[in-house]
Amino acid sequence: MNDTNDANTTNYLDIVKRLVFDEKIEYLFWGAMTTLVYFVSRFVSMKIFTSDFIPVLIAQVLSIAFAFVVNKYFVFNSGTQSKTIQAQIVNFVAGRLFVLVLDFLMTYVMIDKFPQFFVKILFLDHFNYSAWLFQLPIVHGLIGSPILLNSFICVVGTQVMAIVINYFVSKYFAFK
């Protein structure tokens, strides 16, 4: 009876270890941390700079540097492989530049050029921005108006696409 319990415990532990240390789970965790670095740096820079594009550049540079380190050493464990670190950096940054261009494009279209269009088609002007939730200081500064909510949606949408695109770039080009 005791051997059966030990075997079941071992099986459960093996399953938990496989789930916790699964590459995709680790990537999602570190991707979420990279997204946090991106969000914090972008929203802080949006308060400092009047340009819509400088915060994108700052957030992308900081998140790319963070993501390279965590993907290389924690997700894909490619510390010392045949590829040189220079080749990994070039491949990684090339893939991230695609996301940077996508980020700039979405920022230009949704925030800089046609914000009112997106406010209308996303029905962002139908929310009650005087409700208590929108009046909380941190919420009000991020999504307290139709234009701010549109910007927030653009940033979140860009990051969702970035996580998916960057996984494939990292796995199959930079750290394969």
TACOR-V244510 format. One record per pair of residues at least 12 apart in sequence whose ideal C-beta (glycine too) atoms are under 10 Angstrom apart, sorted by the first residue. I is the first residue (numbers start at 0). GAP is how many residues later the second one is. D is the distance in Angstrom with one decimal. If there is no record, write none. Layout:
i-><I:I>
gap-><GAP:GAP>
d-><D:D>
//
This chain:
i-><22:22:22:22:22:23:23:23:24:25:25:25:25:25:25:26:26:26:26:26:26:26:26:26:26:27:27:27:28:28:28:29:29:29:29:29:29:29:29:29:29:30:30:30:30:30:30:30:30:30:30:30:30:31:31:32:32:32:32:32:33:33:33:33:33:33:33:33:33:33:33:33:33:33:34:34:34:34:34:34:34:34:34:34:35:35:35:36:36:36:36:36:36:36:36:37:37:37:37:37:37:37:37:37:37:37:37:37:37:38:38:38:38:38:38:38:39:39:39:40:40:40:40:40:40:40:40:41:41:41:41:41:41:41:41:41:41:41:41:41:41:41:42:42:42:42:42:42:42:42:43:43:44:44:44:44:45:45:45:45:45:45:45:45:46:50:51:51:51:51:51:51:51:51:51:51:52:52:52:52:52:52:54:54:55:55:55:55:55:55:55:55:55:56:56:56:58:58:58:58:58:59:59:59:59:59:59:59:59:59:60:60:62:62:62:62:62:62:63:63:63:63:63:63:63:63:63:64:64:66:66:66:66:66:66:67:67:67:67:67:67:67:67:67:70:70:70:70:70:70:70:70:70:71:71:71:71:71:71:71:74:74:74:74:75:75:75:75:75:75:76:77:77:77:77:80:80:82:82:82:86:87:87:87:87:87:88:89:89:90:90:90:90:90:90:90:91:91:91:91:91:91:92:92:93:93:93:94:94:94:94:94:94:94:94:95:95:95:95:95:95:96:97:97:97:97:98:98:98:98:98:98:98:98:98:99:99:101:101:101:101:102:102:102:102:102:102:102:103:104:105:105:105:105:105:105:106:106:106:106:107:108:109:109:109:109:109:109:109:109:110:110:110:110:110:110:110:111:111:113:114:114:114:114:114:114:115:115:115:116:117:117:117:117:117:117:117:118:118:118:118:118:118:119:119:121:121:121:121:122:123:123:123:123:123:123:123:123:123:124:124:124:124:124:125:126:126:126:126:128:128:128:128:128:128:129:133:133:138:141>
gap-><52:53:54:144:148:51:143:147:50:44:45:48:49:50:51:43:44:47:48:49:136:139:140:143:144:47:135:139:41:45:46:36:37:39:40:41:43:44:45:133:140:36:39:40:44:128:129:131:132:133:135:136:139:127:131:30:33:34:37:41:28:29:30:31:32:33:34:35:36:37:125:128:129:132:24:28:32:120:121:123:124:125:127:128:27:30:123:22:25:26:27:28:29:30:33:18:20:21:22:24:25:26:28:29:65:117:120:121:124:20:24:103:113:116:117:120:19:22:23:14:17:18:19:20:21:22:25:12:13:14:15:16:17:18:20:21:61:65:109:113:116:117:12:16:95:98:99:108:109:112:14:15:12:13:14:17:12:13:65:95:96:102:105:109:94:61:52:55:56:58:59:60:61:63:99:102:50:51:54:55:58:59:52:100:44:47:48:50:51:52:55:99:102:43:46:47:41:44:96:99:100:36:37:39:40:41:43:44:98:102:35:39:33:36:37:96:99:103:25:28:29:31:32:33:35:36:102:28:31:25:29:95:96:99:103:17:20:21:24:25:28:102:106:107:17:21:95:96:98:99:100:103:104:13:16:17:20:98:102:103:92:95:96:100:12:94:95:98:99:100:98:92:96:97:98:94:95:91:92:93:87:82:85:86:87:88:85:83:84:78:79:81:82:83:84:85:74:77:78:81:82:83:76:81:75:79:80:70:71:73:74:75:77:78:79:66:69:70:73:74:78:72:64:67:68:71:59:60:62:63:64:65:66:67:70:58:62:56:59:60:63:51:52:54:55:56:58:59:54:53:47:48:49:51:52:55:44:47:48:51:46:45:12:40:41:43:44:45:47:48:36:39:40:41:42:43:44:39:42:36:31:32:33:35:36:39:30:31:34:33:28:29:31:32:33:35:36:26:27:28:30:31:34:26:30:24:27:28:31:23:19:21:22:23:24:25:26:28:29:20:21:22:24:25:20:16:18:19:22:14:15:16:17:19:20:14:14:15:13:13>
d-><6.4:7.2:9.0:9.3:7.8:9.2:7.8:9.3:9.7:9.0:9.3:6.4:4.9:8.9:9.5:9.3:7.5:9.3:5.0:8.4:8.3:8.8:5.5:7.6:8.0:9.6:7.6:8.6:9.1:8.8:8.6:8.8:7.4:9.5:4.4:6.7:10.0:6.0:5.6:10.0:10.0:7.8:9.0:8.9:8.7:8.9:10.0:8.4:4.5:9.1:7.2:7.2:9.6:9.6:8.1:9.6:7.5:8.8:6.9:9.8:9.4:5.1:8.7:9.8:5.6:4.4:9.6:10.0:7.0:8.5:8.8:8.4:8.0:8.1:10.0:7.6:9.5:9.7:8.9:9.9:4.9:8.7:7.7:6.8:9.0:9.4:9.8:7.9:5.7:4.9:9.7:8.9:4.8:8.1:9.7:9.6:9.7:4.8:7.4:7.4:4.1:9.3:8.6:9.0:9.2:8.1:8.8:6.1:7.9:7.7:9.0:9.4:9.6:7.0:8.5:7.4:8.4:8.8:9.7:7.7:5.6:4.4:8.9:8.5:4.7:7.1:9.5:9.9:4.8:6.8:9.6:7.2:3.6:8.6:9.0:8.7:9.3:9.8:9.7:6.2:9.5:9.3:7.7:8.5:9.8:8.1:6.6:9.4:8.8:7.9:8.6:9.0:8.6:4.7:6.7:9.5:9.6:9.1:9.8:9.3:9.3:9.6:7.8:9.1:7.7:9.2:9.3:5.5:7.7:9.8:5.2:4.8:9.6:9.8:8.4:9.8:9.5:6.5:6.6:7.9:9.5:7.8:8.7:9.3:7.7:5.3:5.9:9.2:5.4:9.5:9.4:9.0:8.7:7.9:9.1:8.4:9.7:8.2:8.6:9.8:9.5:7.3:8.8:7.5:4.8:10.0:6.3:8.8:9.9:9.1:9.6:8.9:8.4:9.4:9.9:8.9:8.4:9.5:9.9:7.7:6.5:9.6:4.7:8.7:8.7:7.9:9.3:9.7:9.9:7.9:7.4:9.3:9.9:6.9:7.9:9.6:7.9:6.7:5.3:7.8:8.3:8.9:8.1:9.6:9.3:7.4:8.3:9.1:9.7:5.0:9.0:7.4:6.4:8.0:6.6:9.1:8.0:8.8:8.1:6.3:9.0:7.3:8.7:7.8:9.5:6.5:6.8:8.0:3.7:8.3:8.4:9.5:8.3:4.3:8.4:8.0:9.0:8.5:8.0:8.1:8.6:9.5:9.3:5.3:6.3:9.7:8.2:9.8:8.5:7.6:8.8:9.6:4.7:4.2:8.3:8.8:8.8:7.2:6.7:7.9:3.9:7.7:9.9:8.6:8.0:7.8:8.4:7.4:6.5:8.2:3.0:7.1:9.4:6.0:6.5:8.4:9.0:6.7:7.3:9.2:9.1:10.0:9.5:6.9:9.1:7.5:7.8:9.2:7.4:4.6:9.5:9.9:5.7:6.3:8.2:9.9:9.2:6.7:6.6:7.6:7.8:9.0:8.6:10.0:4.9:8.7:8.9:7.4:9.5:9.3:10.0:5.5:8.7:6.9:5.2:8.5:8.5:6.4:8.3:7.7:10.0:8.5:9.6:6.4:7.7:7.7:4.2:9.4:8.3:9.1:8.3:6.9:5.1:10.0:9.8:5.6:8.7:9.9:10.0:9.6:8.3:5.5:9.9:5.4:7.6:9.0:8.5:8.2:8.7:9.4:9.1:9.4:9.7:5.0:9.5:7.7:7.8:9.3:4.4:6.7:8.0:5.3:9.9:9.0:9.9:8.7:8.2:6.9:6.8:9.3:9.2:8.7:4.2:8.2:9.2:5.0:5.6:9.8:7.9:9.5:4.8:9.7:9.5:9.8:8.8:8.9:9.3:7.3:7.2:8.6:5.9:5.8:7.4:8.9:8.3:9.5:9.4:8.9:9.9:9.3>
//
